[in-house]
Amino acid sequence: MAKEKSEKKKKRWILWVLILLLVAIIGGVVGTVVTPKIMSALNSKKTTTVKHHSKTVVSGKQQIVPVKKFVINLTNEDGSNNTRYAQITLSLLVANSEQKAKAKKNVAVIRDSVINVIRQKTASDILGSADSLAGLKNQLRDTINKSYGAKIVEDVFITDLVIQ
């Protein structure tokens, strides 16, 4: 009698292991097949194609000054409490090594100018059309130069942009 009970317990245990193994395999297969379809459907709604119109060529004495990453709150489009953020990394094109030294010395002026421009934008302002990034770059360049009181930055390159 004890042997029959122990055999039944072993059979039940093996049965449960097989059921769990079967569920795990089916879940893995379904997850592998279904997840890419769901992710592509979600990404297709949020993806915007951006065309690069800049024809700036770095030449001669011009220098590129990298600026550390910014994480900035964006303005809400509909007045709701849904906070959106922009993570942006920039590089600035300056005329020569003297201008590069000025830009590196006064990074706070650059960061303040960029934050003041971007925090007034919505996600659709930044990604709304193919020309919106070009307009943003021009606005950033003009604002930075205005803050310096002289033309230091010749062009702005957006090297990384994430909006969440």
C-alpha positions as CSV (number, residue, x, y, z in Angstrom):
1,M,0.0,0.0,0.0
2,A,2.8,2.4,0.9
3,K,4.6,1.5,-2.3
4,E,1.5,2.3,-4.4
5,K,1.2,5.7,-2.7
6,S,4.8,6.5,-3.3
7,E,4.5,5.4,-6.9
8,K,1.4,7.6,-7.3
9,K,3.3,10.6,-5.8
10,K,6.2,10.0,-8.2
11,K,3.8,9.8,-11.1
12,R,2.1,13.0,-10.0
13,W,5.4,14.8,-9.5
14,I,6.6,13.7,-13.0
15,L,3.2,14.7,-14.5
16,W,3.5,18.2,-12.9
17,V,7.1,18.6,-14.2
18,L,6.0,17.6,-17.7
19,I,3.1,20.1,-17.5
20,L,5.3,22.9,-16.4
21,L,7.9,22.1,-19.0
22,L,5.2,22.1,-21.7
23,V,3.8,25.4,-20.5
24,A,7.3,26.9,-20.5
25,I,8.0,25.7,-24.1
26,I,4.7,26.9,-25.4
27,G,5.2,30.3,-23.6
28,G,8.6,30.7,-25.1
29,V,7.5,29.9,-28.6
30,V,4.5,32.2,-28.4
31,G,6.6,35.0,-26.8
32,T,9.2,34.6,-29.5
33,V,6.6,34.8,-32.3
34,V,4.1,37.3,-30.9
35,T,6.4,39.8,-29.2
36,P,8.2,41.1,-32.3
37,K,4.8,41.7,-34.0
38,I,3.5,43.6,-31.0
39,M,6.7,45.7,-30.7
40,S,6.7,46.6,-34.4
41,A,3.1,47.6,-34.1
42,L,3.9,49.9,-31.2
43,N,7.0,51.3,-32.7
44,S,5.3,52.1,-36.0
45,K,2.9,54.4,-34.3
46,K,5.8,56.4,-32.6
47,T,8.4,56.4,-35.4
48,T,9.1,59.5,-37.3
49,T,11.4,59.7,-40.2
50,V,13.9,62.6,-40.0
51,K,15.7,63.8,-43.0
52,H,19.1,65.5,-42.5
53,H,19.3,68.8,-44.5
54,S,22.5,70.2,-43.1
55,K,25.3,70.6,-45.6
56,T,28.0,71.7,-43.1
57,V,31.5,70.5,-43.8
58,V,34.1,70.7,-41.1
59,S,37.2,72.1,-42.6
60,G,40.5,73.9,-41.8
61,K,40.7,75.2,-38.3
62,Q,37.1,74.4,-37.3
63,Q,36.7,72.4,-34.2
64,I,33.9,70.3,-32.8
65,V,33.1,70.7,-29.1
66,P,31.1,67.8,-27.6
67,V,28.5,68.7,-24.9
68,K,27.4,66.2,-22.2
69,K,24.0,64.6,-22.4
70,F,20.9,66.6,-21.3
71,V,17.7,65.2,-19.8
72,I,15.0,67.8,-20.0
73,N,11.3,67.9,-19.2
74,L,9.2,68.9,-22.2
75,T,6.1,71.0,-22.2
76,N,2.9,69.0,-22.1
77,E,1.0,69.1,-25.4
78,D,-2.5,68.7,-23.9
79,G,-2.1,70.2,-20.5
80,S,-2.2,66.8,-18.8
81,N,0.1,65.5,-16.1
82,N,1.8,63.1,-18.6
83,T,5.4,64.3,-18.3
84,R,7.5,63.7,-21.4
85,Y,11.3,64.0,-21.4
86,A,13.9,64.6,-24.0
87,Q,17.4,63.2,-23.7
88,I,19.7,65.0,-26.1
89,T,23.4,65.0,-26.8
90,L,25.0,67.8,-28.8
91,S,28.2,68.7,-30.5
92,L,29.0,72.3,-31.4
93,L,31.0,73.4,-34.5
94,V,33.2,76.4,-33.7
95,A,35.6,78.4,-35.9
96,N,39.0,77.6,-34.2
97,S,40.8,76.4,-31.2
98,E,40.3,79.7,-29.4
99,Q,36.6,79.5,-29.8
100,K,36.7,75.9,-28.6
101,A,38.5,77.0,-25.4
102,K,35.8,79.7,-24.8
103,A,33.1,77.1,-25.3
104,K,34.7,74.6,-23.0
105,K,35.4,77.3,-20.4
106,N,31.7,78.5,-20.3
107,V,29.8,75.2,-20.6
108,A,27.2,76.6,-18.1
109,V,26.2,79.2,-20.7
110,I,25.7,76.5,-23.3
111,R,23.8,74.2,-21.0
112,D,21.5,77.0,-19.8
113,S,20.7,78.1,-23.3
114,V,19.9,74.6,-24.5
115,I,17.7,73.8,-21.5
116,N,15.8,77.1,-21.9
117,V,15.1,76.3,-25.5
118,I,14.1,72.7,-25.2
119,R,12.0,72.9,-22.1
120,Q,9.6,75.1,-24.0
121,K,9.1,72.5,-26.7
122,T,6.7,69.7,-27.0
123,A,7.5,66.3,-28.5
124,S,5.6,67.2,-31.7
125,D,7.6,70.4,-32.0
126,I,10.8,68.4,-32.1
127,L,9.6,65.5,-34.2
128,G,6.6,67.0,-36.0
129,S,8.1,67.3,-39.4
130,A,11.3,66.7,-41.4
131,D,12.3,70.4,-40.9
132,S,11.6,70.6,-37.2
133,L,15.1,69.3,-36.1
134,A,16.8,71.7,-38.5
135,G,14.8,74.5,-37.0
136,L,15.7,73.4,-33.5
137,K,19.4,73.3,-34.4
138,N,19.2,76.8,-35.8
139,Q,17.4,78.0,-32.7
140,L,19.9,76.4,-30.4
141,R,22.8,78.0,-32.3
142,D,21.2,81.4,-32.3
143,T,20.4,81.2,-28.6
144,I,23.9,80.1,-27.6
145,N,25.5,82.8,-29.6
146,K,23.1,85.4,-28.2
147,S,24.0,84.2,-24.6
148,Y,27.7,84.6,-25.4
149,G,27.2,88.0,-27.0
150,A,29.2,86.9,-30.0
151,K,29.1,84.3,-32.8
152,I,31.0,81.4,-31.2
153,V,28.9,78.5,-32.5
154,E,28.7,78.0,-36.3
155,D,26.6,74.9,-36.3
156,V,24.9,72.5,-33.9
157,F,25.0,68.7,-34.4
158,I,22.4,66.6,-32.5
159,T,24.4,63.3,-31.9
160,D,21.7,61.6,-29.8
161,L,18.0,62.2,-29.3
162,V,15.5,60.2,-27.3
163,I,12.0,61.4,-26.4
164,Q,10.0,59.5,-23.9
